[in-house]
Amino acid sequence: SLLLIISCGNKYTEEEINYIKSIEELRKIKNEFMKNDPTSPFNYKGKVEFHELNYFDVDPKFVFKSKLYEYNPKDTITIYGTKGEPRKAVRFGYVIINYENIKYKVNVYEGITKSGEKYYSIWFTDKTTNKESYGVGRYLDFEKHDNPDYIYTIDFNLAYNPYCAYSPNYSCA
């Protein structure tokens, strides 16, 4: 809300205020899904007590632009689920983000769903991991485009916890 934005001492442009409101609305929709949808981790494999999802405040400075730089060759790696089972993923490429004048290379992984579809994702940990945020880390969905010059928006305000953060019935990478 506007009152919250001003009270935090931050001054945002009207465009940034609209952006913040849009992310807050997406978060409300996700809360409703997680609370009520039969396929959410709170309902699917045995009822788990619902609690509002935790988020950091929306901050426009956590939105970055980058090309996708593909690795050549691409490494197939083994990652382990939280229940110890091995999974294969491809370290497909990386994006570069510049935060507070430091450049970070952030890996983009290619995986295969159980139904055989490819998906792309960023899995990350940061200084909040296991303190203020989930200990396994957080995820960002990544929609790959065929144009090698495409400029991606990497929005860490859209980061989310994997399902295993909410129910022990799930295993997460």
Secondary structure, DSSP 8 states (H G I E B T S, - for coil): -HHHHHHTT----HHHHHHHHHHHHHHHHHHHHHHH-TTSTTTTTS-------------GGGEEEE--EEEEEEEEEEEE-TTS-EEEEEEEEEEEEEETTEEEEEEEEEEE-TTS-EEEEEEE--TTBTTTB-TT-EEEEE---S-TT--EEEEGGG-B--GGGT-TT----
